[in-house]
């Protein structure tokens, strides 16, 4: 018979496995190239997704809030 500690450990391991699987899926998504900044709409060069570090950071923050 499992006690509460064993059940908690199983739950923790399940959560970790789901997190790893999700991260793997996200990491394998294709990188979206663009000629405009995905955050502010300014023109970019060489298929860059953002025009500067600020826009990249803000874009990532807002994407994380959507999840």
C-alpha positions in Angstrom: 0.0 0.0 0.0 1.4 3.4 -1.0 1.6 6.1 1.6 1.2 9.8 0.9 4.9 10.4 0.4 5.0 7.7 -2.4 1.9 9.2 -4.0 3.4 12.7 -3.9 6.7 11.4 -5.4 4.8 9.8 -8.3 2.9 13.0 -8.9 6.1 15.0 -9.0 7.7 12.6 -11.4 4.6 12.8 -13.7 4.7 16.6 -13.6 8.4 16.6 -14.5 7.8 14.1 -17.4 5.0 16.3 -18.8 7.1 19.4 -18.5 10.0 17.7 -20.3 7.7 16.5 -23.1 6.2 20.0 -23.5 9.6 21.6 -23.7 10.7 19.1 -26.3 7.7 19.8 -28.4 8.3 23.6 -28.1 12.0 23.2 -28.9 11.2 21.2 -32.1 8.8 23.8 -33.6 10.1 25.5 -36.7 11.5 29.0 -36.2 9.3 31.6 -37.8 11.3 33.9 -40.1 10.0 37.3 -40.9 10.8 40.6 -42.6 9.0 42.6 -39.9 9.4 42.5 -36.1 6.8 40.1 -34.5 6.4 42.5 -31.6 6.3 46.1 -33.0 6.0 45.6 -36.7 9.2 47.5 -37.7 11.2 46.2 -40.7 13.9 43.6 -39.9 16.8 42.2 -41.9 18.0 38.7 -42.8 14.7 37.1 -41.6 15.1 38.2 -38.1 11.9 37.9 -36.0 12.5 41.0 -33.8 14.2 44.4 -34.5 16.0 44.5 -31.1 16.5 42.7 -27.8 13.6 44.7 -26.1 11.1 43.5 -28.6 12.3 39.9 -28.4 12.0 39.9 -24.6 8.6 41.5 -24.5 7.3 39.1 -27.2 8.5 36.1 -25.2 7.0 37.4 -22.0 3.6 37.9 -23.7 3.7 34.5 -25.3 4.4 32.9 -21.9 1.3 34.7 -20.5 -0.8 33.1 -23.2 0.2 29.6 -22.1 
